[in-house]
Amino acid sequence: MSAVLQRHNVKVVGRGEQPMLFAHGYGCDQNMWRFIAPAFEERYKVVLFDHVGHGQSDAAAFDRTRYDSLGAYAEDVLAICRELDLNDVILVGHSVSAMIGVLAAIRQPERFDRLVLIGPSPRYIDDGDYVGGFKQEDIEGLLDFLDSNHLGWSSTMAPVIMGNPNRPQLGEELANSFCRTDPEVAKHFARVTFLSDNRADLPKLATKALILQCSQDVIAPEAVGRYMHQSLPDSEFVLLKATGHCPNLSAPEETIAAMEAFLSDPAPAKAVAW
């Protein structure tokens, strides 16, 4: 196995020809796709990986200077595509990896067929008329809490991010995933994520995209999803019944159904409320 594939713990499964590349969110790993990816293995070449510093990736490859922006993570996605000679890619990105996918597709649009963006946000902090969901001081408080107490932050924030308080096991799984992430990587990636502003990049995307928006999502509220839809030149917007920020875990069937409809529909972009 090549250095690139080893570094990201890349796994390739499935019996199809067209690649479907799954990119996990902050503090997670490729295991978070276990309820989604198998549904597509019959028709696609499913590619799973871990961002550097997450899961079973090569933690020694993490470099604070290199990974000082989401662009470095986008370059990693493109490196995996080059190594596996992937073209006509359907990229499925959750949370921060939705924006990482957008940046990768802007840099090499010829490699990508479509994007599925689950809970995306180009900016988490409110700015004038833009509603990101957080005030500047809210984010600074979250980051200070994470800096001082990684495990406490993980156990406190994971259930809030997951939502679904009637299913506490989901919040526990996310908390355990956060806790497994190297604390220094977690702190650095959180700053890069929550302080990012990629609004100016959105009009540059030529790839057709699906925005999957959860109801009652504290990380990426509905206003953010609708902003994404208005800003992307060719996008569809689906408001899921699923609540929280992780429908790949909490509502896999609904997520799969929305993906299937998007991938089978060549019709012009439209907004849909499910």
C-alpha positions in Angstrom: 0.0 0.0 0.0 1.3 3.5 -0.9 2.3 6.1 1.7 -0.8 8.2 0.9 -3.2 5.3 1.4 -1.4 4.1 4.6 -1.4 7.7 6.0 -5.2 8.0 5.7 -6.1 4.3 6.4 -7.9 4.1 3.0 -10.3 1.3 2.5 -11.8 0.5 -0.9 -14.9 -1.7 -1.1 -17.9 -2.2 -3.4 -18.6 -3.7 -6.8 -19.3 -0.6 -8.9 -17.1 1.4 -11.2 -17.9 5.0 -10.2 -16.1 6.1 -7.0 -18.0 7.4 -4.0 -15.6 8.9 -1.5 -16.8 9.4 2.1 -15.2 12.1 4.2 -16.0 12.1 7.9 -16.5 15.1 10.2 -14.6 16.6 13.1 -13.4 14.2 15.8 -14.8 11.2 13.9 -13.4 8.5 11.6 -14.6 6.4 8.7 -16.6 4.1 11.1 -19.2 6.9 11.2 -20.3 5.8 7.7 -21.0 2.2 8.6 -24.8 2.7 8.3 -24.6 4.6 5.0 -21.8 3.3 2.9 -23.0 -0.4 2.6 -26.2 0.8 0.8 -24.0 2.0 -2.1 -21.5 -0.8 -2.3 -23.4 -2.7 -5.0 -23.4 0.2 -7.5 -20.3 2.2 -6.6 -16.6 1.8 -5.7 -16.8 3.0 -2.1 -13.7 4.7 -0.7 -13.4 5.4 3.0 -10.5 7.2 4.8 -9.5 8.9 8.0 -8.3 12.5 8.2 -4.8 12.8 9.5 -4.9 12.6 13.3 -8.2 10.8 13.4 -9.1 7.1 13.5 -6.4 4.8 12.3 -4.6 7.4 10.3 -0.8 8.0 10.7 -0.9 10.5 13.6 2.8 11.3 13.0 1.8 12.9 9.7 0.0 15.7 11.5 1.8 19.0 11.2 0.3 22.1 12.8 1.7 24.4 10.2 0.5 22.4 7.2 -2.9 21.8 8.6 -3.5 25.5 9.5 -6.4 25.7 7.0 -9.1 23.5 5.5 -7.3 23.8 2.2 -4.7 21.3 3.5 -7.4 18.7 4.2 -8.8 19.3 0.7 -5.3 18.6 -0.7 -5.3 15.3 1.2 -8.6 14.4 -0.5 -7.1 15.2 -3.9 -4.0 13.2 -3.0 -6.2 10.1 -2.3 -8.0 10.7 -5.6 -4.7 10.9 -7.5 -3.3 7.8 -5.8 -6.3 5.7 -6.7 -6.8 7.4 -10.1 -10.4 8.4 -9.1 -12.4 10.4 -11.6 -16.1 11.1 -11.9 -16.1 11.1 -8.0 -19.2 11.5 -5.9 -17.9 13.0 -2.7 -20.0 12.6 0.5 -18.8 15.0 3.2 -20.2 15.4 6.7 -19.9 18.7 8.7 -16.5 20.3 8.2 -15.7 17.7 5.5 -18.6 19.1 3.4 -16.6 22.3 3.0 -13.4 20.4 2.6 -15.1 18.6 -0.3 -16.2 21.9 -1.8 -12.6 23.2 -1.7 -11.3 20.0 -3.3 -13.9 20.2 -6.1 -13.1 23.9 -6.7 -9.4 23.0 -7.1 -9.9 20.1 -9.4 -13.5 20.2 -10.8 -12.7 17.7 -13.5 -12.4 14.9 -10.9 -15.8 15.3 -9.4 -19.3 14.4 -10.6 -21.4 15.4 -7.6 -21.1 16.4 -4.0 -23.3 15.4 -1.1 -22.9 17.9 1.7 -24.3 16.8 5.1 -24.7 19.6 7.6 -22.3 22.0 5.8 -21.4 25.5 7.1 -19.1 28.0 5.3 -18.8 30.1 8.5 -20.0 29.2 12.0 -19.8 32.7 13.5 -22.6 35.3 12.8 -21.5 38.2 10.7 -23.8 41.1 10.0 -26.9 39.7 8.2 -25.2 36.3 8.0 -26.5 33.8 10.5 -23.8 31.2 11.3 -25.4 30.0 14.6 -22.7 31.3 17.0 -21.5 34.6 18.3 -17.8 35.3 18.4 -17.7 35.0 22.1 -19.5 31.6 22.0 -16.9 30.1 19.8 -14.1 31.6 21.9 -15.7 30.0 24.9 -16.0 26.6 23.3 -12.4 26.7 22.1 -11.1 27.8 25.6 -13.1 25.0 27.2 -11.6 22.5 24.7 -8.1 23.8 25.3 -8.4 23.4 29.1 -10.4 20.1 29.3 -10.5 17.9 26.1 -12.3 15.0 27.8 -14.8 17.3 29.6 -15.5 19.2 26.4 -16.1 15.9 24.5 -18.5 14.5 27.1 -20.4 17.8 27.4 -20.6 18.8 23.7 -21.1 15.5 22.0 -24.7 15.0 23.2 -25.5 18.6 22.2 -24.0 18.2 18.7 -25.7 14.8 18.2 -29.1 15.9 19.5 -31.6 13.1 19.9 -31.6 13.2 23.8 -34.1 10.3 23.8 -31.3 8.1 22.3 -28.3 8.8 24.6 -26.3 6.0 23.1 -25.7 8.2 20.0 -24.3 11.0 22.1 -22.1 8.5 23.9 -20.7 7.1 20.7 -19.8 10.6 19.5 -18.2 11.5 22.8 -16.1 8.3 22.7 -15.0 9.2 19.2 -14.0 12.7 20.3 -12.1 11.3 23.2 -10.2 8.9 21.0 -8.9 11.8 18.9 -5.5 13.1 19.9 -6.1 16.1 22.1 -3.6 18.3 20.3 -5.1 17.4 16.9 -8.6 18.0 18.3 -7.8 21.4 19.6 -6.0 22.6 16.5 -8.6 21.2 14.1 -11.4 22.8 16.1 -9.8 26.2 15.8 -9.3 25.7 12.0 -12.9 24.5 11.7 -14.8 27.0 13.9 -12.8 30.0 12.8 -13.0 29.3 9.1 -14.8 31.5 6.6 -15.3 30.0 3.1 -18.3 32.0 2.0 -16.4 33.6 -0.8 -15.5 30.2 -2.2 -19.1 29.0 -2.7 -19.8 30.8 -6.0 -16.6 29.1 -7.5 -18.1 25.6 -7.2 -19.1 24.2 -10.6 -20.0 20.7 -9.3 -23.6 19.9 -8.7 -24.3 19.6 -5.0 -26.9 18.2 -2.6 -27.3 20.0 0.7 -28.7 17.8 3.4 -30.0 19.9 6.2 -31.1 18.5 9.6 -33.8 20.0 11.7 -32.8 21.5 15.0 -29.1 21.4 14.2 -27.1 23.5 16.7 -23.9 23.4 14.7 -25.3 24.2 11.3 -28.8 25.7 11.7 -31.3 25.8 8.8 -30.4 29.3 7.9 -26.9 28.1 7.1 -28.1 25.4 4.8 -30.4 27.8 2.9 -27.5 30.2 2.6 -25.4 27.4 1.1 -28.2 26.6 -1.4 -28.5 30.2 -2.5 -24.7 30.7 -2.8 -23.9 27.5 -4.7 -24.5 27.8 -8.5 -25.9 24.3 -8.9 -27.4 22.8 -5.8 -30.4 21.1 -4.3 -31.6 21.6 -0.7 -33.3 18.9 1.3 -34.6 19.6 4.9 -34.5 16.3 6.7 -36.9 15.3 9.4 -33.8 14.0 11.3 -32.7 16.2 14.2 -29.2 17.0 15.4 -26.0 17.2 13.4 -25.2 13.6 12.5 -28.0 12.0 10.4 -25.4 9.4 9.2 -25.8 7.9 12.7 -29.3 9.0 13.8 -31.3 8.7 10.6 -29.3 6.6 8.1 -32.4 5.4 6.2 -33.6 9.0 5.5 -30.1 10.1 4.6 -29.7 7.2 2.1 -33.1 7.9 0.6 -32.2 11.6 0.0 -28.9 10.6 -1.5 -30.5 8.0 -3.8 -33.0 10.6 -5.1 -30.3 13.1 -5.8 -28.0 10.6 -7.6 -30.8 9.3 -9.8 -32.3 12.7 -10.6 -30.8 14.7 -13.5 -33.5 17.4 -13.1 -32.5 21.1 -12.5 -31.8 22.2 -8.9 -34.7 22.7 -6.6 -35.5 23.1 -2.9 -37.4 20.3 -1.2 -38.7 20.0 2.4 -39.2 16.4 3.5 
